[in-house]
Structures are given as structure tokens and as C-alpha cells.
Amino acid sequence: MFGFHDGGSGHDFSDTSGLDLDVDIDTDISGHGDVDIGHCTHDIGCDHNVDGGNPADFASMRMFTLQTIVAFLTVFSWSSIVLVSSGVYPALSTIIGFVLGLATMLLVAKIVQLSARLAENGTADYKNAIGETATVYVPCPPKDQGLGKVTVMINGQLREVTAINNSSELIKTGTQVRVIDLQGDTVVIEKDNS
């Protein structure tokens, strides 16, 4: 919630999107009591699917960033100065300034949190191509006789990817095919019979 590690804009070194950081731990401690910790999987990555509408999303809001601290100090100081010069007691001016500064700090933190939703990761996730219709760009030879290329929509972008033909016949340029599997960054295709 406090976000001491996050400086606001610029590079976010805690962003692990695109990295596979699943850690598998399989430990067996043998000694006097033969303790078997077993197999556990922990995902180190962060969940960036925060839309700000859920009350639980408040925990993802960073309160102490450069932007929020500057907003707090600005509103706190100027509102206190204006209230003191208007004849309000200094102690009351300080309290009102503090409350207004805190409210501004919360508002700026919420705006920064919501603006972070606008960021988009441009890394193509080829898993999203499975089941999609593609068009053959470079002819795909029969199964186990070479590679071809297809164009397919992945994450809203038209991409040219290497393809493996799953059938025993050549698939010519311009033929509509369906992506049925994935082998690394290479898609496995078959003719689209629909």
C-alpha cells in the first residue's frame, strides 16, 4: 500500500510481466523425524489486472510516491497559509490543511493507479493464437517436411509467425487455416474446413 519501492513514473522494476517466474520447490528433509515438505509452486509474478473498482484494489494503490507527497505538501501548505491569512486560528488552519492535503494525496494516488491501467504490454502471447483462423503467407509443406508462415491475429495485432502443417498435403498461399497447437513460437496449423 505504501509503495516505497515505486517511484511513480519511469521504470517499474517490480513489473515481471512477460517473465516466467514460477518456482518449483520439492524438498525432503530427512533426519530424526523424516519431514516431507512436498511439492509446492509459487508464482512470483504480480497481478496487474487491477481495475480500481473493487475495494480490494485499494491495496494496490501507492500512497507514498513523489507525486502524492508533492500534492500533499502543496495543498497542505497553501490551504494553511490561506486560512491563517483569513483570520482562522493557526492550530485549526493546520488541521484543516492536513485533512485537505491528505484528501489530495488519496486523490492523486487513485489517479496514478487508474492511469497505470492504460499501460499495455506489447509482448505477443502465442497461446492466444490457438483456435484462431490464420492465412497462409508462405506455403506450408506436408507434415515433417519443413516450415511455412502464416499471418494471425494475436492480442489484437496481425502477426507473421512460423507454422508447421499438421496434414499430409501442401497448404498453398492464401488458404485459410486454423491454429491447433503451439510448439515454442511456432504454431501448428490445419486446413480450416468451416
FIBA-614554 format. One line per 8 residues: for each residue x, y, z of N, C-alpha, C. Coordinates in steps of 0.02 Angstrom, whole numbers, padded with zeros to 5 digits. Example, Ala and Ser with C-alpha at 12.3 -4.5 7.8 and 13.67 -1.06 7.14 Angstrom:
<recs>
00660,-00284,00390,00615,-00225,00390,00660,-00165,00390 ~ 00642,-00112,00354,00684,-00053,00357,00645,00002,00394 $
</recs>
This chain:
<recs>
00041,-00060,00000,00000,00000,00000,00043,00063,00000 ~ 00099,00062,00035,00139,00122,00041,00185,00134,-00018 ~ 00205,00082,-00054,00241,00090,-00116,00308,00124,-00111 ~ 00346,00110,-00058,00412,00141,-00051,00458,00123,-00108 ~ 00449,00063,-00138,00492,00041,-00193,00473,00071,-00259 ~ 00416,00105,-00263,00390,00129,-00327,00397,00204,-00331 ~ 00433,00228,-00380,00443,00300,-00387,00392,00333,-00431 ~ 00340,00297,-00451,00289,00326,-00493,00305,00313,-00566 $
00318,00366,-00603,00331,00357,-00675,00401,00331,-00686 ~ 00416,00310,-00746,00481,00283,-00762,00479,00208,-00762 ~ 00535,00177,-00747,00539,00104,-00748,00511,00076,-00683 ~ 00471,00023,-00690,00446,-00013,-00632,00482,-00079,-00630 ~ 00532,-00084,-00587,00573,-00144,-00583,00535,-00202,-00552 ~ 00476,-00189,-00524,00436,-00244,-00497,00391,-00274,-00550 ~ 00390,-00246,-00612,00348,-00272,-00665,00380,-00334,-00693 ~ 00348,-00391,-00682,00375,-00454,-00705,00334,-00483,-00762 $
00293,-00442,-00795,00254,-00468,-00850,00300,-00491,-00906 ~ 00282,-00546,-00936,00323,-00573,-00989,00377,-00620,-00964 ~ 00388,-00624,-00900,00439,-00668,-00872,00405,-00728,-00840 ~ 00433,-00787,-00850,00406,-00847,-00818,00444,-00857,-00753 ~ 00413,-00837,-00698,00447,-00840,-00634,00415,-00890,-00587 ~ 00388,-00945,-00615,00362,-00997,-00572,00420,-01036,-00542 ~ 00419,-01043,-00477,00473,-01077,-00441,00444,-01141,-00413 ~ 00473,-01197,-00432,00452,-01262,-00405,00501,-01283,-00350 $
00474,-01300,-00292,00515,-01322,-00236,00493,-01392,-00218 ~ 00539,-01438,-00220,00524,-01507,-00200,00578,-01527,-00150 ~ 00560,-01526,-00086,00609,-01536,-00034,00589,-01594,00011 ~ 00638,-01632,00030,00627,-01687,00078,00682,-01679,00131 ~ 00661,-01663,00191,00710,-01655,00246,00710,-01720,00285 ~ 00767,-01753,00284,00772,-01816,00321,00817,-01804,00382 ~ 00800,-01832,00434,00838,-01826,00496,00806,-01871,00547 ~ 00796,-01843,00606,00765,-01884,00658,00692,-01897,00644 $
00657,-01849,00614,00585,-01857,00607,00560,-01867,00536 ~ 00603,-01872,00485,00583,-01880,00415,00524,-01834,00398 ~ 00538,-01771,00390,00487,-01722,00372,00487,-01714,00296 ~ 00430,-01724,00265,00424,-01715,00192,00384,-01652,00180 ~ 00419,-01600,00156,00385,-01537,00142,00342,-01543,00080 ~ 00362,-01585,00032,00320,-01597,-00026,00335,-01550,-00083 ~ 00288,-01547,-00128,00297,-01508,-00189,00251,-01448,-00186 ~ 00280,-01389,-00194,00239,-01329,-00194,00261,-01283,-00251 $
00215,-01245,-00277,00230,-01199,-00331,00210,-01130,-00308 ~ 00255,-01083,-00319,00240,-01014,-00300,00252,-00970,-00360 ~ 00204,-00929,-00377,00210,-00882,-00433,00233,-00816,-00406 ~ 00293,-00795,-00427,00322,-00733,-00402,00292,-00673,-00437 ~ 00263,-00681,-00495,00237,-00625,-00535,00183,-00587,-00499 ~ 00169,-00526,-00523,00119,-00483,-00494,00055,-00487,-00535 ~ -00001,-00475,-00503,-00065,-00472,-00538,-00077,-00400,-00558 ~ -00075,-00386,-00623,-00085,-00318,-00647,-00155,-00307,-00672 $
-00201,-00353,-00657,-00270,-00346,-00679,-00310,-00311,-00625 ~ -00292,-00251,-00610,-00325,-00211,-00558,-00361,-00155,-00593 ~ -00427,-00152,-00584,-00464,-00100,-00618,-00486,-00044,-00572 ~ -00473,-00049,-00508,-00488,00005,-00462,-00560,00006,-00438 ~ -00603,-00037,-00466,-00673,-00037,-00446,-00687,-00080,-00385 ~ -00645,-00126,-00370,-00654,-00171,-00315,-00621,-00141,-00253 ~ -00655,-00142,-00195,-00623,-00115,-00134,-00557,-00149,-00117 ~ -00548,-00211,-00138,-00484,-00246,-00125,-00427,-00215,-00165 $
-00443,-00178,-00218,-00391,-00147,-00259,-00357,-00090,-00223 ~ -00384,-00068,-00166,-00353,-00014,-00128,-00282,-00032,-00108 ~ -00270,-00097,-00097,-00204,-00119,-00077,-00152,-00108,-00132 ~ -00174,-00104,-00195,-00126,-00093,-00249,-00112,-00019,-00260 ~ -00146,00025,-00224,-00136,00096,-00231,-00074,00118,-00192 ~ -00028,00153,-00224,00034,00175,-00192,00023,00244,-00162 ~ 00028,00248,-00095,00014,00311,-00060,00074,00357,-00057 ~ 00133,00332,-00048,00191,00374,-00038,00237,00371,-00099 $
00217,00407,-00151,00258,00416,-00210,00276,00489,-00215 ~ 00321,00506,-00259,00341,00576,-00267,00280,00620,-00284 ~ 00237,00595,-00327,00178,00635,-00347,00132,00648,-00288 ~ 00118,00597,-00248,00071,00605,-00192,00100,00649,-00137 ~ 00164,00643,-00124,00196,00684,-00071,00197,00757,-00092 ~ 00214,00771,-00155,00214,00840,-00179,00143,00869,-00177 ~ 00093,00830,-00196,00024,00853,-00194,00003,00869,-00121 ~ 00021,00824,-00075,00005,00835,-00005,00036,00900,00021 $
00102,00907,00010,00136,00966,00036,00110,01031,00005 ~ 00093,01029,-00059,00068,01089,-00092,00000,01110,-00063 ~ -00047,01063,-00060,-00114,01080,-00036,-00112,01096,00039 ~ -00074,01057,00077,-00069,01070,00149,-00042,01140,00163 ~ 00013,01157,00130,00044,01222,00144,00001,01281,00120 ~ -00024,01278,00059,-00062,01335,00033,-00129,01343,00066 ~ -00163,01288,00082,-00227,01295,00117,-00216,01322,00188 ~ -00163,01300,00221,-00148,01327,00288,-00131,01401,00284 $
-00091,01421,00234,-00073,01493,00226,-00135,01535,00214 ~ -00179,01511,00170,-00240,01549,00154,-00285,01554,00215 ~ -00293,01500,00253,-00335,01502,00312,-00307,01547,00366 ~ -00241,01545,00378,-00211,01589,00428,-00219,01662,00408 ~ -00208,01677,00345,-00214,01747,00322,-00287,01770,00321 ~ -00334,01723,00323,-00405,01741,00326,-00429,01750,00398 ~ -00385,01740,00446,-00403,01751,00516,-00422,01689,00555 ~ -00414,01630,00526,-00428,01568,00562,-00369,01553,00608 $
-00384,01524,00667,-00331,01508,00714,-00279,01462,00681 ~ -00214,01473,00696,-00162,01433,00664,-00168,01358,00676 ~ -00188,01337,00736,-00195,01265,00750,-00250,01235,00707 ~ -00307,01270,00702,-00363,01246,00661,-00344,01247,00587 ~ -00307,01298,00566,-00283,01302,00497,-00238,01243,00479 ~ -00195,01225,00527,-00150,01168,00516,-00190,01103,00509 ~ -00239,01093,00552,-00279,01032,00549,-00318,01028,00484 ~ -00351,01083,00465,-00389,01084,00402,-00342,01074,00342 $
-00283,01106,00344,-00234,01097,00290,-00211,01025,00285 ~ -00201,00993,00343,-00179,00923,00344,-00233,00878,00313 ~ -00296,00889,00331,-00351,00848,00304,-00358,00859,00229 ~ -00354,00922,00207,-00359,00935,00135,-00299,00906,00097 ~ -00240,00910,00127,-00180,00880,00096,-00186,00805,00091 ~ -00212,00773,00143,-00221,00701,00143,-00272,00680,00090 ~ -00327,00718,00085,-00378,00703,00034,-00348,00709,-00036 ~ -00307,00760,-00047,-00275,00769,-00112,-00226,00712,-00126 $
-00190,00691,-00074,-00143,00636,-00081,-00180,00573,-00103 ~ -00237,00558,-00072,-00277,00500,-00091,-00302,00506,-00163 ~ -00324,00565,-00181,-00349,00577,-00249,-00294,00566,-00301 ~ -00235,00593,-00289,-00180,00585,-00336,-00159,00512,-00340 ~ -00157,00476,-00283,-00139,00405,-00284,-00189,00366,-00325 ~ -00254,00382,-00319,-00305,00347,-00358,-00298,00363,-00432 ~ -00283,00424,-00450,-00273,00443,-00520,-00213,00406,-00550 ~ -00159,00401,-00512,-00099,00365,-00536,-00116,00291,-00544 $
-00153,00262,-00497,-00173,00192,-00501,-00215,00180,-00563 ~ -00264,00223,-00576,-00307,00214,-00634,-00270,00226,-00700 ~ -00222,00273,-00700,-00184,00285,-00761,-00137,00227,-00777 ~ -00117,00188,-00727,-00075,00130,-00739,-00111,00077,-00780 ~ -00178,00078,-00778,-00218,00030,-00817,-00210,00044,-00892 ~ -00191,00104,-00910,-00185,00122,-00981,-00123,00093,-01013 ~ -00075,00071,-00972,-00014,00042,-00999,-00030,-00026,-01030 ~ 00003,-00041,-01086,-00010,-00103,-01120,00056,-00139,-01134 $
00056,-00203,-01121,00115,-00244,-01134,00112,-00267,-01206 ~ 00163,-00250,-01246,00163,-00267,-01317,00190,-00336,-01331 ~ 00206,-00375,-01280,00233,-00442,-01291,00177,-00487,-01316 ~ 00190,-00521,-01372,00140,-00567,-01400,00139,-00632,-01361 ~ 00080,-00652,-01340,00072,-00716,-01306,00042,-00764,-01358 ~ 00085,-00807,-01386,00064,-00850,-01440,00011,-00901,-01419 ~ 00002,-00911,-01355,-00051,-00957,-01331,-00119,-00931,-01353 ~ -00126,-00864,-01360,-00189,-00835,-01380,-00206,-00850,-01453 $
-00158,-00874,-01492,-00171,-00890,-01562,-00206,-00957,-01571 ~ -00203,-01000,-01521,-00234,-01067,-01526,-00309,-01058,-01535 ~ -00335,-01091,-01588,-00406,-01087,-01604,-00423,-01031,-01653 ~ -00376,-00987,-01667,-00388,-00931,-01712,-00380,-00952,-01785 ~ -00413,-00917,-01829,-00406,-00928,-01901,-00347,-00887,-01926 ~ -00306,-00917,-01969,-00247,-00883,-01997,-00248,-00891,-02072 ~ -00207,-00851,-02105,-00199,-00854,-02178,-00128,-00873,-02194 ~ -00119,-00922,-02239,-00052,-00944,-02257,-00018,-00890,-02297 $
00042,-00872,-02277,00082,-00819,-02309,00137,-00851,-02352 ~ 00173,-00898,-02324,00223,-00938,-02360,00197,-01010,-02359 ~ 00192,-01043,-02417,00163,-01111,-02419,00192,-01157,-02365 ~ 00148,-01197,-02336,00168,-01243,-02283,00172,-01314,-02310 ~ 00233,-01342,-02313,00241,-01410,-02339,00207,-01462,-02294 ~ 00197,-01523,-02321,00165,-01575,-02280,00202,-01587,-02215 ~ 00169,-01624,-02171,00194,-01638,-02104,00266,-01666,-02106 ~ 00308,-01639,-02063,00379,-01659,-02055,00422,-01647,-02117 $
00401,-01601,-02162,00441,-01587,-02222,00463,-01514,-02226 ~ 00453,-01476,-02173,00476,-01407,-02173,00426,-01361,-02139 ~ 00443,-01296,-02142,00402,-01245,-02110,00375,-01196,-02161 ~ 00320,-01165,-02143,00291,-01111,-02183,00279,-01052,-02138 ~ 00241,-01004,-02162,00223,-00946,-02121,00150,-00929,-02131 ~ 00120,-00905,-02077,00050,-00883,-02079,00045,-00815,-02047 ~ -00009,-00779,-02063,-00025,-00717,-02028,-00086,-00731,-01985 ~ -00083,-00711,-01923,-00136,-00725,-01874,-00142,-00666,-01826 $
-00202,-00654,-01802,-00214,-00601,-01753,-00196,-00628,-01683 ~ -00148,-00595,-01650,-00129,-00612,-01582,-00132,-00548,-01541 ~ -00171,-00549,-01489,-00179,-00490,-01445,-00198,-00428,-01485 ~ -00241,-00435,-01535,-00264,-00378,-01574,-00215,-00353,-01626 ~ -00161,-00388,-01637,-00111,-00368,-01687,-00102,-00424,-01737 ~ -00098,-00406,-01801,-00085,-00455,-01853,-00011,-00471,-01853 ~ 00005,-00535,-01843,00074,-00557,-01837,00089,-00610,-01889 ~ 00151,-00610,-01912,00176,-00663,-01957,00216,-00711,-01914 $
00194,-00774,-01913,00227,-00824,-01871,00245,-00886,-01912 ~ 00296,-00921,-01890,00316,-00983,-01921,00264,-01037,-01905 ~ 00249,-01079,-01955,00196,-01129,-01946,00219,-01198,-01968 ~ 00192,-01248,-01934,00202,-01318,-01952,00135,-01344,-01976 ~ 00135,-01377,-02034,00075,-01406,-02062,00063,-01474,-02030 ~ 00002,-01486,-02005,-00014,-01548,-01972,-00044,-01600,-02019 ~ -00054,-01582,-02082,-00084,-01629,-02130,-00031,-01656,-02177 ~ -00052,-01702,-02221,-00004,-01734,-02267,-00003,-01702,-02336 $
-00036,-01644,-02344,-00036,-01610,-02408,-00011,-01538,-02401 ~ 00016,-01511,-02455,00042,-01443,-02456,-00016,-01394,-02448 ~ -00007,-01344,-02406,-00058,-01291,-02399,-00030,-01229,-02434 ~ -00067,-01205,-02484,-00043,-01150,-02526,-00056,-01082,-02495 ~ -00020,-01032,-02522,-00027,-00963,-02501,-00100,-00940,-02509 ~ -00125,-00904,-02459,-00193,-00877,-02461,-00246,-00923,-02431 ~ -00228,-00985,-02415,-00275,-01033,-02387,-00290,-01015,-02314 ~ -00354,-01020,-02296,-00374,-01009,-02226,-00360,-01072,-02186 $
-00326,-01065,-02130,-00309,-01121,-02087,-00328,-01104,-02015 ~ -00327,-01155,-01973,-00341,-01144,-01902,-00280,-01165,-01862 ~ -00263,-01126,-01812,-00207,-01141,-01767,-00233,-01191,-01715 ~ -00200,-01250,-01712,-00225,-01302,-01666,-00178,-01315,-01607 ~ -00115,-01293,-01614,-00067,-01307,-01560,-00009,-01257,-01565 ~ 00035,-01262,-01517,00093,-01217,-01514,00154,-01257,-01494 ~ 00209,-01246,-01530,00274,-01278,-01513,00325,-01221,-01509 ~ 00335,-01196,-01449,00379,-01138,-01439,00344,-01077,-01469 $
00378,-01044,-01517,00349,-00987,-01553,00324,-01007,-01622 ~ 00317,-01072,-01634,00293,-01098,-01697,00223,-01126,-01687 ~ 00176,-01105,-01731,00107,-01130,-01724,00098,-01192,-01767 ~ 00055,-01236,-01744,00037,-01296,-01781,-00032,-01282,-01812 ~ -00037,-01293,-01879,-00098,-01274,-01914,-00128,-01335,-01950 ~ -00193,-01327,-01966,-00227,-01375,-02010,-00277,-01335,-02051 ~ -00298,-01363,-02108,-00345,-01328,-02151,-00409,-01314,-02113 ~ -00437,-01255,-02125,-00500,-01235,-02092,-00557,-01261,-02136 $
-00594,-01310,-02112,-00647,-01341,-02151,-00714,-01307,-02142 ~ -00717,-01253,-02104,-00781,-01220,-02093,-00800,-01173,-02148 $
</recs>
